[in-house]
Amino acid sequence: MKTETLNVLGPFNAEAGQRASATLKAIAGVHDVAVADSPACLQVSLDENTATRAQLVAALAAAGVLVEEKKNPHASGSCCGGCGS
């Protein structure tokens, strides 16, 4: 089990949250979806062997909900040492 955080771009109201949640729950391997409005994000509990972040993002885009790209914590070349890599 894995939790994926999807930060929502653009306007995000209760209707969009319900639509996003229903869209994600229809994907095999998604167990639960929590919707937060400040900041707008979706916390998705999923089986990482069945569902991928790319599938989640594509399904949301098809439903009209856009999310930020996942940021690589080491993209700038710096490392805090917290992840052990």
VMD Tcl script that draws the C-alpha trace (Angstrom):
set ca {
  {0.00 0.00 0.00}
  {1.26 3.44 -0.94}
  {-0.09 6.97 -0.54}
  {0.26 9.34 -3.48}
  {-0.29 13.09 -3.03}
  {-1.66 14.89 -6.08}
  {-1.55 18.70 -5.86}
  {-4.40 20.18 -7.89}
  {-3.83 23.07 -10.32}
  {-6.44 25.72 -11.01}
  {-9.87 26.16 -9.47}
  {-11.02 23.28 -7.30}
  {-14.45 23.31 -5.65}
  {-16.57 20.67 -3.91}
  {-18.03 19.45 -7.21}
  {-14.56 19.02 -8.73}
  {-13.46 17.20 -5.57}
  {-16.35 14.74 -5.82}
  {-15.69 14.19 -9.52}
  {-11.98 13.63 -8.89}
  {-12.65 11.23 -6.03}
  {-15.14 9.17 -8.05}
  {-12.77 9.09 -11.04}
  {-9.88 7.82 -8.94}
  {-11.94 5.26 -7.01}
  {-12.95 3.70 -10.36}
  {-9.29 2.77 -11.03}
  {-8.30 -0.78 -10.07}
  {-5.90 -0.70 -7.14}
  {-7.16 2.57 -5.64}
  {-8.38 1.90 -2.10}
  {-9.23 5.36 -0.77}
  {-9.20 9.02 -1.78}
  {-9.11 11.97 0.62}
  {-9.84 15.45 -0.76}
  {-8.37 18.59 0.83}
  {-9.22 22.10 -0.25}
  {-6.48 24.22 1.29}
  {-4.16 23.62 -0.41}
  {-6.14 21.73 -3.02}
  {-4.82 18.18 -3.14}
  {-5.85 14.54 -3.29}
  {-4.36 11.88 -1.02}
  {-4.72 8.55 -2.79}
  {-4.15 5.20 -1.06}
  {-3.30 2.64 -3.69}
  {-1.71 -0.70 -4.43}
  {1.47 0.36 -6.24}
  {1.56 -3.00 -8.05}
  {-1.82 -2.30 -9.68}
  {-2.18 1.47 -10.11}
  {0.44 4.06 -11.05}
  {0.71 7.80 -10.56}
  {0.62 8.19 -14.36}
  {-2.75 6.38 -14.49}
  {-4.15 8.62 -11.76}
  {-2.96 11.80 -13.48}
  {-4.31 10.69 -16.88}
  {-7.72 9.78 -15.45}
  {-7.97 13.11 -13.64}
  {-6.96 15.03 -16.78}
  {-9.72 13.24 -18.71}
  {-12.14 14.36 -15.98}
  {-10.95 17.97 -16.26}
  {-8.80 18.04 -13.11}
  {-5.13 18.93 -13.61}
  {-2.39 18.15 -11.09}
  {1.21 19.29 -10.64}
  {4.00 17.11 -11.94}
  {5.78 15.14 -9.26}
  {8.92 16.94 -8.20}
  {12.17 15.06 -7.85}
  {13.54 15.98 -4.40}
  {17.09 15.93 -5.80}
  {16.39 17.85 -9.02}
  {18.42 20.85 -7.87}
  {21.37 18.65 -6.95}
  {20.93 19.21 -3.23}
  {20.19 16.56 -0.65}
  {19.04 16.97 2.94}
  {19.96 13.36 3.76}
  {16.48 12.59 5.06}
  {15.56 9.94 2.49}
  {18.82 8.02 2.74}
  {19.63 8.18 -0.96}
}
mol new
graphics top color blue
foreach p $ca { graphics top sphere $p radius 0.5 }
foreach p [lrange $ca 0 end-1] q [lrange $ca 1 end] { graphics top cylinder $p $q radius 0.2 }
display resetview
